[in-house]
Amino acid sequence: MDTVVITGANRGIGLGLVQQFLQSNSSVIATCRNPDEAKELLALKHTANLSIYPLIVNDAQSIASFAEELDGRTVDVLINNAGVIGGPRQSLQDMDYDAWSEAFEINTIAPFRLSATLLDNLNRSKHPRIINVSSQMGAMASASTGHHAYRSSKAALNKVMQVLALELDSQGIIVCNVHPGWVQTDMGGVNAQLTVQESAAGLCNLIGSLTMQQTGKFFSWEGEELAW
């Protein structure tokens, strides 16, 4: 049985991943800012394999406290899912610079910090994986306009984790970024192509099949390798 840590697990893709991994009989450690307000996540609390912890990913003390709770425990999969869009004002004519900074804190720096903090837990696993929910909107190979804050934070995440994959290769830790598709979430909107369940099921299958030969790569929710 894998032990899976999922950030941003109270809604959207994060909640979908919780449901999928519970169905696959994994032990799930779900985190979010305010567990007491996470009604859909709390509704799953009757499942013995689910534990829920508060975690503010852009708060160093919150990460340290969470790590203390997991001291000595094995983590097989860390899914850095928590993310923000970067605010509604992201144009050349009207940019919210504070929201842009927050996007980097949450989308780029936090996954690195949490991965580094839980390294001992991951090293206890026989098949350790660090999975980062990114986006093709941050791929240099994909040219389109708008959403400067979101795109740049995900592009930075891609590079940070590409480097981390090389650094952790000798420890046998797989590091991969994933594009979940255009999903019907608060961020993706109701016109998106995929349901949360479709995206989460594909991601769960991909995560379960990853090998060291795939570390440092970027995949779609369907398992297709994507260009950075």
ZIWOSUL-V582225 format. One record per pair of residues at least 24 apart in sequence whose ideal C-beta (glycine too) atoms are under 6 Angstrom apart, sorted by the first residue. I is the first residue (numbers start at 0). J is the second residue. Records with the same first field share a line. If there is no record, write none. Layout:
I->J ; J
This chain:
0->26
1->25 ; 75 ; 76
2->26 ; 73 ; 74 ; 75
3->27 ; 76
4->28 ; 74 ; 77
5->29 ; 78 ; 80
6->30 ; 56 ; 79 ; 80 ; 81
7->80 ; 81
8->40
9->37 ; 40
11->184
12->179 ; 198
13->80
14->39
15->195 ; 196 ; 199
16->199
19->199 ; 200 ; 203
21->46 ; 48
30->54
56->81 ; 105 ; 109
57->104 ; 105 ; 109
62->112 ; 113 ; 116
66->116
69->120
72->120
73->123 ; 124
74->117 ; 120 ; 121
75->124
76->128
77->117 ; 129
78->130
79->110 ; 131
80->132
82->106
84->149 ; 186
85->148 ; 149
89->146 ; 147 ; 148
99->148
102->148 ; 152
103->152
106->152 ; 156
107->152 ; 155 ; 156
111->159
121->172
127->172
128->173 ; 209
129->174
130->175 ; 206
131->156 ; 160 ; 176
132->177 ; 179
133->157 ; 176
134->178
135->178
138->227
140->226
157->227
161->215
164->214 ; 215
173->209 ; 214
174->214
175->216
176->217
177->202 ; 218
178->219
179->220
180->220
